[in-house]
Amino acid sequence: MYRAGYYILLFAVAALLQIFFFNSLSLWSCFAPMVYMAFVLMLPLNAPSIAVLLSGLAMGVVMDFTMGTAGLNTIATLAVAYMRRPVLNLVLGAEVVRDGGIPSVQRMGSRPFWQYLIIMEVLHGVLFFGFEAFTTSYLWYQFLRLTVSTLASILFVWLLMLLFTPKHSSR
Amino acid sequence: MYRLLEFIRRSYVTLLFVVFEVIAIGIYARSTYYTQATLLARANALTGGLAGAITDVGGYFSLARENRALTAHVAELEQRLAYYGGLVDTTAVIDIAELQYEFMPARVVSSTINRTHNFITLNKGLRDGVMSDMAVLSPSGEAVGYILDCSERYSVAISVLNTSFRTGCKIKGDGYSGSLEWDGGSTYEVTMRELSKYAKIEIGAEVVTTGVSHYFPSDMLIGWVESYELDESKTYYNAKVRLAADFSNLHNVVLVKYIDRSEVVELERSAKSKVY
């Protein structure tokens, strides 16, 4: 029950932050952080794959509705949700993943955590910006956009993960 | 049969992923900028109130700058009024302008500049008399976009900074028109395409709306020519235009309704059907 309440709160905070703050940030055209991914990335390490996939679907649909992107967020978020387990197995080992816990530096160790966060965010960024810019020119500009936004996403998602990682639950 | 069931049991997550992904890609591939604006208009029925409140807080900090811009704009209008006051047939000029267009202020609830399809959500909707195809201008009268879809209390405009945006444009004081579009690159720059090689183009020349598209009144400032070159066939100019409106700091806009639009569009449609 505690877990369910915690993840409902995380879902709400990540979605609201994205909708009401990060979507309206008009600082620079290349700066488009996607912090809502924190919800999918922070699901328990041993969460069933189907639960992760459906969570990603729910978040993607909510983002598509509020951002008017008609499927774009769902495409990227579903792929991240599906690839999460294989990536975790790769950077952490299947046994450690089966033991569970909330993904964090304390639980996973610094190097595997950053590998996990970067791989997931890059995958999301490549799909999101790749599909969005499908028909546009300025390839170098789109690459700059992908790089800046993915770096910003990594930073903000990490901050959100720090904020939402209970200090007592290293597992 | 057993093997099939066993296969599904083992790979149902992958199968579901593929099904969801194919559906999402299908929906996205079929979506247009109009679909996206419609989605945003529906979403704003839920989120518009809070988004508006947040924007109000942000807008508070730029009040001083907006006041300065508005004062400058009022001064310019006063100057124009004084000019028209000196003309003999003033009533005719003013009457035509008043008959053709209605103006309505609106507040920006949310807007983006960091996407390839950028939209602007406004706090006026159907109940305020907003309708599709109304022009959206900055408080200083620069072209910003036009309305695509409305809900009862909100409306969504396609921004000039949207790769699907197109409108007619010309060099101020010149008769030749080109097409304005954004390539998805810099948010300070758009492209004017297919401007006749006979047009009087020069660096720094003002680029304005033509009024032919029925979205914008004619001669609304878009920006200034930054660079230009003849295309490969040497028949048209393509020019880079520095935008006049600051999209990263847009809090208030003016909506413009072309009163005769539906009548003109209907007449044009009727004439086309008779020709073809």
Interface residues (C-beta under 8 A of the other chain):
Chain A: I19 F20 F21 N23 S24 L25 S26 L27 W28 S29 C30 F31 A32 S49 I50 L53 L57 G60 D64 F65 T66 M67 G68 T69 A70 G71 L72 T74 I75 L78 A79 A81 Y82 F131 E132 A133 T135 T136 S137 Y138 Y141 Q142 R145 S149
Chain B: Y12 V13 T14 L16 F17 F20 E21 I23 A24 I25 G26 I27 Y28 S31 T35 Q36 A37 T38 L39 L40 R42 A43 T47 L50 A51 I54 T55 G58 S110 S111 T112 I113 N114 R115 T116 H117 F119 V156 L161 T163 D183 G184 G185 S186 T187 F247 S248 N249 L250
